Amino acid sequence: MANSAKQRSSGHKHKKQFGQNFLNNGRVIDQIVASIRPRKDDHMVEIGPGEAALTTPLIEIVARLEIIEIDNDLITPLKIKFATKPAFKLHHTDALAFDYARLLDDSPGKLLRIIGNLPYNISSPLLFHLLQYGHQIKDMHFMLQKEVVDRLTAKPGIKAYGRLSVMIQYACETEYLFTVGPENFTPPPKVDSAIVRLVPYTNKPFIADNESCFADLVKQAFSQKRKTLRNNLKGWLNSEQIISCEIDPSTRAETIPVAKFVELANLYNKLQNQSNKAFSHHRNS
Ligand code: SAM
């Protein structure tokens, strides 16, 4: 067995590669469940149930609880534990590759509620994967590294505000709920954790005309944190074009609100479309 695996009383060996820090404090578990506000008719999805710290209270409340677990060793114990619960459905797979839309096939119109004490090493890719299903998701409650929750909820001008803040806040309302210390997990992680609520917008307040262009521009704007917007966007937008969006080109990306990133991306997209059109016109004439 790998050195990263640690034995605990249940016999399960914690696997570091799956980010296995299991909740061990009933009071914190109750607090998390209360913050999720589970309802009888919810169709809930739990990512990474582990030894069912959150699954156990939730299954008593919600109508449907789909759980996604990757670790082979946890599958049989979970199946045995919940064998008599009709709400329970297990997906033994990787949450990063899972097609969440297929869960809705037999209940059209009903949105998913996603929860999880997430393995920290996959939190950002998982959030980006889930954003693709924004229209099928009612809300998400996650335990993540506190530093990541700080970034998800940071406002412009705050040190934690960066690419992740802009991309998630473009798609969701975000709320920092509370901090959870390392002593509430077995084994304890090295850093604090926190619970975040993410609610995908039904109607986004600011709409990028081309979302992949928006994502590229935001990435480029934050490519070198210490550089000004003018420098980071060199070859994308010049100073006059940045000023036309009422943004000072000598500021840094970390001060620019989501709405302004959308404006910059829409301008860039428009200019790209115009130059593509001119190019094809030139070729055809
Ligand atoms: N929910 C439990 C708790 O709060 O005590 C366990 C949380 S533990 C931090 C993360 C869980 O996610 C583990 O059960 C781990 O095996 C599972 N996991 C890790 N990577 C995963 C993946 N890619 N897809 C699905 N589950 C994963």
Boltz pocket constraint, residues with backbone or C-beta under 6 A from the ligand:
constraints:
  - pocket:
      binder: B
      contacts: [[A, 17], [A, 18], [A, 19], [A, 20], [A, 21], [A, 22], [A, 23], [A, 24], [A, 47], [A, 48], [A, 49], [A, 50], [A, 51], [A, 52], [A, 53], [A, 54], [A, 68], [A, 69], [A, 70], [A, 71], [A, 74], [A, 93], [A, 94], [A, 95], [A, 96], [A, 116], [A, 117], [A, 118], [A, 119], [A, 120], [A, 122]]
      max_distance: 6.0
